[in-house]
């Protein structure tokens, strides 16, 4: 009987410690919860550039996956088992990503998603600052979409501290750069440890008196019911239509976490997926989402994203396209090319386009 009581006391003690620990975690998460404003001015430089109209400009978008989702990685949230790539792999990935972007530093506008500043998963490397120092000739702006002191999942190997966001690098100085919150709340307590998604708007003066409105976005990926994705898409749509009605030129680029309307890929050597794979449900953008002469720009011959249920295999890994551009009717698409890097250092491939202001 004494032995049983001793076991029960030990069990009760452990249970109390676990409950107190969990309660403390939740309370601290509530107190430290990142709650961005709906609109946040990031920068208003003193001497903005003036872009020439009727000119061709180049843009690049790339979700670099914080240099932690290389070809050998799977990811627990997508249906895999791994959490963080080994540090040597991270350093190699980060260096290769930086080298690629430096080799493409002639691109006018570079849009980056999943770029870390102070995260356990990227070994507390300030990727934004490092890249800002390497991309000489570009001004840089950062919009935070993930700031959690400790992400407690998976319990066996928690992600820990995360500070991450999206970044825009530009050869031209904007009139302003602003963070806009995207709608979406996963409820309590999940939202305490989750992203606060956003899009970043950089405005550029044009010599004809109008503005180029450049939007960097990273939309929701894990919305089972689709309500959050729909709300985010409506938010973007309302914003860009208002800008276009004001006579401005509008470009949206980034990781939409959806495949483009009327998607008909022509990949060679890569499997294609749409719909749910693992825990990631890749839905499609409705064909009537934007009417009129708005144009979706993507390279239908090359995948931009792979699944993360297992390490990358060129033959068997399902791939798709979700990194795309949308341009307003007063812009002309000149060229588009997805650079297939074999998903060596990121689970996404970069996309480079050229557009002309009409």
C-alpha positions in Angstrom: 0.0 0.0 0.0 2.9 2.4 0.9 4.5 1.7 -2.4 1.3 2.4 -4.3 0.9 5.7 -2.4 4.5 6.7 -3.2 3.9 5.9 -6.9 0.7 8.0 -6.9 2.4 10.9 -5.2 5.2 10.8 -7.8 2.7 10.6 -10.6 0.6 13.5 -9.1 3.8 15.5 -8.7 4.8 15.0 -12.3 1.3 15.9 -13.4 1.3 19.1 -11.4 4.7 20.1 -12.8 3.4 19.5 -16.4 0.2 21.4 -15.8 2.1 24.3 -14.2 4.6 24.3 -17.0 2.0 24.3 -19.7 0.0 27.1 -17.9 3.2 29.1 -17.6 4.0 28.7 -21.3 0.5 29.8 -22.3 0.5 32.8 -20.0 3.9 34.0 -21.2 2.8 33.4 -24.8 -0.2 35.6 -24.2 1.9 38.4 -22.6 4.5 38.3 -25.4 2.2 37.7 -28.3 3.1 39.6 -31.4 0.1 41.7 -32.3 1.0 43.9 -35.4 -1.2 46.8 -36.4 -3.4 46.4 -39.5 -1.1 48.9 -41.2 2.5 49.6 -40.3 4.7 52.1 -42.1 8.2 50.5 -42.4 10.0 53.3 -44.2 9.5 56.7 -45.9 12.9 57.6 -47.5 13.9 61.2 -48.0 15.0 60.9 -51.7 12.8 58.4 -53.6 13.7 57.4 -57.1 11.6 58.3 -60.1 11.1 55.4 -62.5 10.9 55.9 -66.2 7.6 55.0 -67.9 7.5 52.7 -70.9 10.6 50.9 -69.5 11.3 47.2 -68.8 11.9 46.1 -65.2 13.0 42.8 -63.8 11.6 41.0 -60.7 12.5 37.9 -58.8 10.5 36.1 -56.2 11.8 33.2 -54.0 10.7 31.5 -50.9 14.1 30.6 -49.5 12.7 28.4 -46.7 15.0 30.1 -44.2 17.8 28.0 -45.8 16.5 25.1 -43.7 14.4 23.0 -46.1 17.1 21.6 -48.4 16.7 18.5 -50.7 17.5 16.1 -47.8 14.8 17.5 -45.6 11.2 16.6 -44.9 9.1 18.6 -42.5 6.9 17.5 -39.6 4.2 20.0 -40.3 3.8 18.8 -43.9 3.7 15.1 -43.0 7.4 14.4 -42.6 9.3 13.8 -39.3 12.2 16.3 -39.3 12.2 19.7 -37.7 15.6 21.5 -38.2 18.3 20.7 -40.7 21.8 20.2 -39.2 23.9 23.4 -38.8 26.4 22.4 -41.5 23.6 21.9 -44.0 22.1 25.3 -43.0 25.4 27.1 -43.5 25.8 25.5 -46.9 22.2 26.3 -47.9 22.5 29.9 -46.7 25.7 30.4 -48.6 24.3 29.0 -51.8 21.1 31.1 -51.6 23.2 34.2 -51.0 25.5 33.4 -53.9 22.6 32.9 -56.3 21.0 36.2 -55.4 24.4 38.0 -55.6 24.8 36.5 -59.1 21.4 38.0 -60.0 21.9 41.3 -58.4 21.1 43.1 -61.7 17.4 42.2 -61.0 15.6 45.4 -60.2 13.2 44.1 -57.5 13.9 41.0 -55.4 11.0 39.6 -53.3 12.0 37.0 -50.6 9.7 35.0 -48.3 10.7 33.0 -45.2 13.8 35.0 -44.3 14.8 34.6 -40.7 16.3 37.1 -38.2 16.6 35.4 -34.8 15.4 31.8 -35.1 16.5 28.5 -33.6 15.8 26.8 -36.9 18.3 29.1 -38.7 20.9 29.0 -35.9 20.0 32.6 -34.9 21.4 34.0 -38.2 20.1 37.4 -39.3 19.6 36.4 -42.9 17.9 39.7 -43.8 20.9 41.8 -42.6 23.4 39.5 -44.1 21.7 39.6 -47.5 21.2 43.4 -47.2 25.0 43.7 -46.9 25.7 41.4 -49.8 23.2 43.0 -52.3 25.1 46.2 -52.7 23.1 48.7 -54.8 19.8 47.6 -53.4 17.8 49.2 -50.6 16.1 46.6 -48.4 12.9 46.4 -46.3 11.6 43.7 -43.9 8.1 42.9 -42.8 7.7 40.5 -39.9 5.1 37.8 -40.1 6.4 35.4 -37.4 7.5 36.3 -33.9 7.1 33.7 -31.2 9.5 33.3 -28.3 9.0 29.5 -28.2 7.1 27.3 -30.7 6.4 24.1 -28.6 5.8 21.7 -31.4 6.7 19.0 -32.0 6.9 18.2 -28.3 9.8 15.8 -29.0 12.0 18.5 -30.6 10.3 21.9 -30.4 11.1 24.5 -33.1 11.8 27.0 -30.3 12.3 30.7 -31.0 11.2 32.0 -34.4 11.5 35.5 -35.9 10.9 35.6 -39.6 9.2 37.5 -42.4 9.3 38.7 -46.0 11.9 41.1 -47.5 12.0 43.3 -50.6 15.3 44.4 -52.1 15.2 47.1 -54.7 17.6 49.0 -57.0 15.3 52.0 -56.6 14.3 53.9 -53.5 10.6 53.8 -52.9 8.3 56.6 -51.7 7.3 54.3 -48.9 7.3 50.7 -47.7 4.3 49.5 -45.6 3.3 46.3 -43.9 -0.4 45.3 -44.3 -1.8 42.5 -42.1 -3.6 39.7 -43.8 -6.8 38.3 -42.2 -6.6 35.0 -40.5 -6.8 33.6 -37.0 -6.5 29.9 -36.0 -8.0 30.4 -32.6 -6.7 30.0 -29.1 -4.1 28.8 -28.3 -2.8 27.9 -31.7 -2.5 31.5 -33.0 -0.2 32.3 -30.1 2.5 30.1 -31.7 1.6 30.8 -35.3 2.3 33.3 -38.1 0.7 36.7 -38.4 0.7 36.8 -42.2 1.1 40.0 -44.1 1.9 41.6 -47.4 4.4 44.4 -48.0 3.7 47.3 -50.3 6.6 49.4 -51.8 5.5 52.5 -53.7 7.6 54.0 -56.5 7.2 57.3 -58.2 7.0 57.2 -62.0 7.9 60.2 -64.2 4.3 60.2 -65.7 2.9 61.1 -62.2 1.6 57.6 -61.4 3.0 55.0 -59.0 4.3 51.5 -59.3 2.8 49.6 -56.4 4.9 46.5 -55.7 3.5 43.9 -53.4 5.4 41.0 -51.7 3.0 38.4 -50.3 3.2 35.1 -48.5 -0.3 33.6 -48.1 -1.7 30.9 -45.8 -0.7 27.3 -46.4 -2.4 25.2 -43.7 -6.0 26.3 -43.8 -8.1 23.2 -43.9 -11.5 24.8 -44.4 -10.2 27.4 -46.9 -11.9 30.3 -45.1 -8.6 32.0 -44.2 -7.2 31.7 -47.7 -10.4 33.1 -49.1 -10.3 36.1 -46.8 -6.7 36.8 -47.6 -7.3 36.6 -51.3 -10.3 39.0 -51.0 -8.1 41.4 -48.9 -5.5 41.5 -51.6 -8.0 41.8 -54.4 -9.7 44.8 -52.8 -6.4 46.5 -52.3 -5.0 46.0 -55.8 -8.3 47.0 -57.5 -8.3 50.2 -55.5 -4.7 51.0 -56.6 -5.4 50.2 -60.2 -8.6 52.3 -60.2 -6.4 55.2 -59.0 -4.3 54.8 -62.2 -1.3 53.0 -60.7 0.7 50.1 -62.0 0.3 47.0 -59.7 2.5 44.0 -59.3 2.0 41.2 -56.8 4.7 38.6 -56.4 5.4 35.9 -53.8 4.3 32.5 -52.5 0.6 32.4 -52.8 0.4 28.7 -51.5 -2.1 28.2 -54.3 -1.6 27.2 -57.9 -2.6 29.7 -60.6 -6.0 29.8 -62.4 -6.5 27.3 -65.2 -3.3 25.6 -64.2 -1.9 23.4 -67.0 1.7 22.5 -66.2 4.1 21.1 -68.7 6.8 19.7 -66.5 9.4 17.3 -67.9 10.8 14.8 -65.4 8.9 16.0 -62.3 5.6 14.7 -60.9 2.8 17.2 -60.6 0.5 17.6 -57.6 -2.6 19.7 -56.9 -4.8 19.2 -54.0 -3.8 17.6 -50.7 -0.5 15.9 -50.2 0.5 15.0 -46.6 -0.8 17.9 -44.4 -0.4 20.5 -47.2 -3.5 21.2 -49.2 -2.6 23.1 -52.4 -5.7 24.6 -53.7 -6.2 26.6 -56.9 -6.9 30.3 -57.5 -10.4 30.7 -59.0 -10.3 31.5 -62.7 -12.6 34.5 -62.2 -10.7 35.8 -59.2 -9.5 38.8 -61.4 -11.5 39.9 -64.4 -10.5 42.0 -67.3 -6.9 42.1 -68.5 -5.1 41.3 -65.3 -2.3 38.7 -66.1 -1.0 35.8 -64.1 2.7 35.3 -64.8 4.5 32.0 -64.3 6.6 29.4 -66.1 4.4 26.4 -66.8 7.4 24.2 -67.7 9.1 24.3 -64.3 7.9 23.6 -60.8 8.4 26.2 -58.1 7.6 24.1 -55.0 8.0 20.5 -53.8 6.2 18.4 -51.2 8.0 17.9 -47.8 6.7 14.6 -46.8 10.1 13.1 -47.7 13.5 14.1 -49.0 13.5 15.3 -52.6 13.7 12.7 -55.3 13.7 14.1 -58.9 11.6 11.2 -60.1 9.1 10.5 -57.3 8.6 13.8 -55.4 5.4 15.6 -56.3 5.9 19.2 -57.4 3.8 22.1 -58.4 3.6 25.9 -58.9 2.6 28.4 -56.2 5.2 31.2 -56.6 3.7 33.5 -59.2 3.1 37.1 -60.2 -0.1 39.0 -60.9 0.2 42.2 -62.9 -2.3 44.9 -63.7 -3.7 45.5 -67.2 -1.4 48.6 -67.8 1.7 46.3 -67.6 3.0 44.0 -70.3 4.7 40.7 -69.5 8.0 40.5 -71.4 9.5 37.3 -70.1 9.3 34.7 -67.3 11.7 31.9 -66.3 11.7 29.7 -63.2 15.3 28.7 -62.3 15.2 25.0 -61.5 17.8 24.6 -58.8 16.8 21.0 -58.1 15.4 22.1 -54.7 19.0 21.7 -53.4 18.9 24.5 -50.8 15.2 25.3 -50.5 11.9 23.7 -51.1 11.1 26.4 -53.7 12.7 27.5 -56.9 13.2 31.2 -57.8 11.1 32.9 -60.6 12.4 35.8 -62.6 10.2 38.0 -64.8 10.4 41.1 -66.9 7.5 43.6 -67.3 7.1 46.8 -69.3 5.1 49.8 -68.1 2.7 50.7 -70.8 
